[in-house]
Structures are given as structure tokens and as C-alpha cells.
Amino acid sequence: MNAIAPPASSSRSLAYVALFAALMAVLGLIPKVDLPFGVPITLQSLGVMLAGCLLGPRRGFLAIALFLLAVALGLPLLPGGRGGITVFIGATSGFLFGWMFGAFACGLLMRLLVPRLGGTTGSGILAVTFFSSVIGGIAVVYAFGIVGLSLVAHMSLSQAALAMLIFIPGDLVKCGICAVVVQTVKRGMPSWRLERD
């Protein structure tokens, strides 16, 4: 008996997950900016936003989880060539875990809000994507990051939160870039479903 081939949609989903995990790796090649308290400025948070907003909550989560699995296995995919299990107990550990849930939150908000736009590809998509990126890519990721930094660096939550303020301007720029990329993808590929699960 011949094995039943997987549905095309499942194969496509796996390809998207692998593609965005690879995108995260590529963004990790761009040099980081080190800060005194051990949490660097990187472009990989943009990859988190794009994965969630373009793939949806489940696939976005899986793409980041696949990337982090590769990191845990020792591949040097984080900026500066970092990898291995030790990165998950350092100052950035909260952010790394937060990336998965940040991508999920971005995708969930897109799934909830995009149908209300009636399929528009204009300023509505820009606004919804920017909002989703701010909530998922900043608020959710920072929540995990602040707790992780507080525990590892023996700081109070308020001190850790204050230390994160330096990241906000750059991350807001990333939210804007994410919104423009998503709008461009939607215009170029009208069939791309931003409200996917």
C-alpha cells in the first residue's frame, strides 16, 4: 500500500515555518549592539514580528520555536555567534522565551483584527500590523524579558523595566518596518491570508 502524501497545505505550512526560522537565523548574522546589562540590541525581534503577523499565531509560534531549538542544539544563530543551552539561562533568556509568545500574540491579533478591515490593503493593514507588532513584539516580549533579566541580574522588576526603555525607540521602528513589509506582501500577493490560524 502506498503511503498517503501529506496535504499540500500541510507541506506549505511546514515550508513557511522553516522559511521564517531561516529568516531569524539570517537576521542573527547582523552585528548586535552590546549594552552594559547584558541584553544586546538585535534585528531578530523584527523576525518575531514578521513571523507572527504573516504566518498567524500557530505557525509564527512554531517558526520561532524551531529557530530556538536549533539554537539550543548548539547552532550559533544568535548575534555574535552565540548558541547552545547556556543562552537560555543568561540575561537574554526571558527574551528568547518571549519571542515565541510574542509571535503568537502578533498572529492572534492579526487573526482577530484583519477580518474587520474587509480585505483592504491600505492604511488599515498598516495600522493593524503596527498595533499587533507593538503588543506582541514589544509588550509581550518585554514582559518575559523583564522577568528574566530581573531573575538573572538580581534586579527588581522596576529596575529591569527601566533598563528596557533604551530598546523602545528602535523596536517601534521595527514595528513600522514590519507593517510596511506586511502591507507590501498583501499588495503583491492578495491571496496571502493575514488572518490564518
C-alpha positions in Angstrom: 0.0 0.0 0.0 1.3 3.4 -0.9 1.8 6.0 1.8 -0.7 8.8 1.7 1.0 12.0 0.7 0.6 14.9 3.1 -1.9 17.6 2.1 -0.4 20.5 0.1 -1.5 22.9 2.8 0.5 21.0 5.4 3.6 20.9 3.3 3.2 24.7 2.6 2.8 25.3 6.3 6.0 23.4 7.1 7.8 25.3 4.4 6.6 28.7 5.8 7.7 27.7 9.3 11.2 26.6 8.1 11.5 29.8 6.0 10.8 32.1 8.9 13.1 30.1 11.2 15.8 30.6 8.5 14.9 34.4 8.4 15.6 34.6 12.1 19.0 32.9 11.5 19.8 35.5 8.8 18.8 38.4 11.0 21.2 37.0 13.6 24.1 37.5 11.2 23.7 41.3 11.5 26.0 42.5 14.3 24.5 43.2 17.6 24.9 46.3 19.8 26.0 45.3 23.3 24.6 47.1 26.3 26.1 47.1 29.8 23.4 44.9 31.4 23.9 42.0 29.0 20.9 42.3 26.7 22.0 43.3 23.2 20.1 45.3 20.5 19.5 42.9 17.6 17.3 42.7 14.5 15.8 39.3 15.4 12.9 40.9 17.2 11.8 42.1 13.7 11.8 38.5 12.6 9.5 37.6 15.5 7.0 40.3 14.5 7.1 39.3 10.8 6.6 35.6 11.7 3.6 36.3 13.8 2.0 38.9 11.5 2.5 36.9 8.3 2.1 33.3 9.5 -0.5 33.6 12.2 -0.3 32.6 15.8 0.3 28.8 15.5 2.8 28.9 12.6 4.5 32.0 14.0 5.0 30.3 17.3 6.3 27.1 15.6 8.8 29.1 13.4 10.3 30.8 16.4 10.3 27.5 18.4 12.1 25.7 15.6 14.7 28.5 15.5 15.2 28.3 19.3 15.5 24.5 19.1 18.3 24.9 16.6 20.0 27.4 19.0 19.6 25.0 21.9 21.2 22.3 19.9 24.3 24.5 19.6 24.0 26.2 16.3 25.5 29.7 16.5 22.4 31.6 15.2 22.1 34.4 17.8 24.0 37.6 17.1 27.7 37.3 17.9 27.7 33.6 17.0 26.0 32.5 20.2 24.2 29.2 20.6 23.9 26.3 23.0 21.7 25.7 26.0 23.6 28.2 28.1 22.0 31.1 26.3 18.7 30.1 27.9 19.9 30.8 31.4 21.6 34.1 30.7 20.4 37.7 30.8 18.6 37.3 27.4 16.8 34.1 28.4 13.5 35.8 29.1 13.5 37.5 25.7 14.2 34.2 23.9 11.2 32.5 25.5 9.2 35.7 25.0 9.9 35.6 21.3 7.6 32.5 20.8 4.7 34.1 22.7 5.3 37.4 21.1 4.9 35.9 17.6 1.8 34.1 18.8 0.3 37.3 20.1 1.1 39.2 16.9 -0.6 36.4 14.9 -3.6 36.2 17.1 -4.2 40.0 16.9 -3.9 39.8 13.1 -6.4 37.0 13.0 -8.9 38.9 15.2 -8.5 42.3 13.6 -7.8 41.8 9.9 -11.3 40.4 9.1 -12.7 43.7 10.3 -10.9 45.5 7.6 -12.8 43.9 4.8 -9.7 42.8 2.9 -8.2 46.3 2.5 -4.5 46.5 1.7 -4.1 50.2 2.6 -3.7 52.1 5.8 -5.9 49.7 7.6 -3.4 46.9 7.2 -0.6 49.2 8.2 -2.4 50.3 11.4 -3.4 46.7 12.4 0.1 45.3 11.8 1.8 48.1 13.7 -0.6 47.7 16.6 -0.1 43.9 16.6 3.6 44.3 16.5 3.6 46.7 19.4 1.5 44.4 21.5 3.2 41.1 20.6 6.7 42.2 19.6 7.2 44.7 22.3 4.7 44.3 25.2 4.7 40.5 25.4 8.4 40.0 24.6 9.4 42.7 27.1 7.2 41.1 29.8 9.2 37.9 29.5 12.4 39.8 29.1 11.9 41.9 32.2 11.2 38.9 34.4 14.2 37.0 33.0 16.6 40.0 33.4 15.3 40.6 36.9 15.9 37.0 37.9 19.3 36.6 36.3 20.8 40.0 37.0 19.3 40.2 40.5 17.4 43.4 39.7 14.0 44.5 40.9 11.3 44.3 38.2 11.1 48.1 38.2 14.9 48.3 37.6 14.7 45.8 34.8 11.8 47.6 33.2 13.7 50.9 33.4 16.6 49.2 31.7 14.4 48.2 28.8 13.4 51.8 27.9 16.5 52.1 25.7 15.1 49.4 23.4 11.7 51.1 22.8 12.6 53.6 20.0 14.4 51.0 17.9 11.6 48.4 18.4 9.0 51.0 17.4 10.9 51.5 14.2 10.9 47.7 13.7 7.1 47.7 14.2 6.9 50.3 11.4 9.1 48.2 9.1 7.0 45.1 9.8 3.8 47.0 9.0 5.3 48.2 5.6 6.6 44.7 4.8 3.2 43.1 5.6 1.3 45.7 3.5 3.7 45.1 0.6 3.3 41.3 0.8 -0.5 41.7 0.9 -0.5 44.0 -2.1 1.9 41.8 -4.1 0.1 38.6 -3.1 -3.6 39.4 -2.5 -4.3 35.8 -1.7 -2.0 35.8 1.3 -4.2 35.2 4.4 -3.2 37.5 7.2 -5.9 36.1 9.4 -4.6 32.5 9.2 -4.6 30.4 12.4 
